[in-house]
């Protein structure tokens, strides 16, 4: 299974409109309802220049499970960053 498929299973979509080059990848996941601002959030996982960030709009703590860690590791592997 590819990293894109793994992130898709977790509810993320690959954002291709803001990425520059093959080593800049962003996955996003909307949480909640746009009708209620208090319930709406966007989770973002970004890979760029050998590092990744995982955050949400509200900058609060994000629970991370094994499936998310496997997807992140797979993306690192596909980018060749584990070999460095």
C-alpha positions as CSV (number, residue, x, y, z in Angstrom):
1,X,0.0,0.0,0.0
2,X,1.3,3.5,-0.9
3,X,1.5,6.5,1.5
4,X,-1.3,8.2,-0.5
5,X,-3.5,5.1,0.0
6,X,-2.7,4.9,3.7
7,X,-3.5,8.6,4.3
8,X,-6.7,8.2,2.2
9,X,-7.8,5.4,4.6
10,X,-7.3,7.8,7.5
11,X,-9.6,10.3,5.8
12,X,-6.9,12.6,4.4
13,X,-6.6,13.9,0.9
14,X,-3.5,15.0,-0.9
15,X,-3.4,18.7,-1.6
16,X,-1.7,19.2,-5.0
17,X,-2.4,22.9,-5.4
18,X,0.2,24.2,-2.8
19,X,3.0,21.7,-3.3
20,X,6.3,22.6,-5.1
21,X,8.4,19.7,-6.3
22,X,8.3,16.0,-5.7
23,X,9.6,16.3,-2.1
24,X,6.9,18.7,-0.9
25,X,3.7,16.9,0.0
26,X,0.6,18.0,1.9
27,X,-2.3,15.9,3.2
28,X,-5.4,17.5,4.7
29,X,-8.4,16.3,6.6
30,X,-11.5,18.4,7.5
31,X,-13.1,17.6,10.8
32,X,-16.5,18.7,11.8
33,X,-19.1,20.9,10.0
34,X,-18.5,24.1,8.2
35,X,-21.9,25.3,9.5
36,X,-20.5,25.4,13.1
37,X,-17.1,27.1,13.4
38,X,-16.6,25.7,16.9
39,X,-16.7,22.2,15.5
40,X,-14.7,22.7,12.3
41,X,-11.0,22.0,12.0
42,X,-8.5,21.0,9.4
43,X,-5.7,18.5,10.2
44,X,-2.6,19.0,8.0
45,X,0.5,16.7,7.5
46,X,3.2,18.4,5.5
47,X,6.4,16.8,4.2
48,X,9.1,19.2,3.0
49,X,12.9,19.4,3.0
50,X,13.4,16.1,5.0
51,X,11.0,16.9,7.8
52,X,7.3,16.8,8.5
53,X,4.8,18.8,10.5
54,X,1.4,17.6,11.8
55,X,-0.9,20.2,13.0
56,X,-4.5,21.5,13.1
57,X,-6.0,24.9,12.6
58,X,-6.6,25.4,16.4
59,X,-3.0,24.4,17.3
60,X,-4.2,22.0,19.9
61,X,-2.8,18.5,20.7
62,X,-3.5,15.9,18.1
63,X,-4.0,12.2,19.0
64,X,-1.7,10.1,16.9
65,X,-2.2,6.3,16.5
66,X,-0.2,3.5,14.9
67,X,-2.0,3.9,11.6
68,X,-1.0,7.6,11.3
69,X,2.6,6.8,12.3
70,X,2.8,4.0,9.7
71,X,1.5,6.4,7.0
72,X,4.1,9.0,8.0
73,X,6.8,6.4,8.0
74,X,5.7,5.1,4.6
75,X,5.8,8.6,3.1
76,X,9.4,9.1,4.5
77,X,10.3,5.7,2.9
78,X,8.8,6.7,-0.5
79,X,10.7,10.0,-0.5
80,X,13.9,8.2,0.4
81,X,14.4,10.2,3.6
82,X,15.0,7.1,5.7
83,X,18.1,6.3,3.8
84,X,19.8,9.7,4.6
